[in-house]
Each structure stands twice: as structure tokens, then as C-alpha cells.
């Protein structure tokens, strides 16, 4: 994992990461404009997709 995603106010995005791993769509789990590192969230989205059956 490259980094833990945060909001622009430096709060960890734990729940959105959990929802990504559960299979929810990236644009549904977080406001992408409020994320400090979109690459970190896309990493978790790819990880979840690659981990599927």
C-alpha cells in the first residue's frame, strides 16, 4: 500500500477504504474532490477488483 488516503483536512478515509474493499464503486464511497491523494484510493479500488474471485 503506497499511503493511507486522507481528506484535505487530514482525516483518514477508513470507511471509504473499507467500502472499496467490500466492492463498492470509487465514485460512490468518497467525494473525490475532498481527497488529498486520489491515487491512494484508486490503489484500494484496484486491490479490491484484483482480489475478487
N, C-alpha and C positions, 0 to 999 in steps of 0.2 A: 504494500500500500504506500503510495507516494506521500500522502498527507491526509489529515482529517479535515474535511470541509467545514468552513465556518461561515456565519453571516458576516456582513460588512461591519457589524458591531461586535465581532469576535465571539459569538456564541456558537458552540459546537452544534452541528447538524446531525445529532444522533438518531432522531426519529426518522428523518428523511432517508438516512443511510439504511436503517432497518427496513423501511418500506421498499426501498430499491431491492434489497436482498430478497424480500418476500415476492418480488416480481412486478411491482407497480411501475408505471411509466415515469421517466425522469421529469417530464414537464408537469406531472400531477403531484409529485412529492415535495416540491420546493419552488419558491419564487426565484427563478433563475437570475433575475436582476439583483436579488439581495445576497447572492452567494459571492464570497471572495475568490473562490477558485472553482470554476466550472469544470476544470479538468479533473479535480478530485471526485466530484460527483459522477462524472462520466466514467471514471475508473470503476466505481462501485456498480454502476449500471451494466458495464461490460462484464464485470466479475459475476454478477447475478445471471446474466444471459449465458455466459460460458459454463456456469455451474448447473444449469438446467439439464435434467435427464440426459 
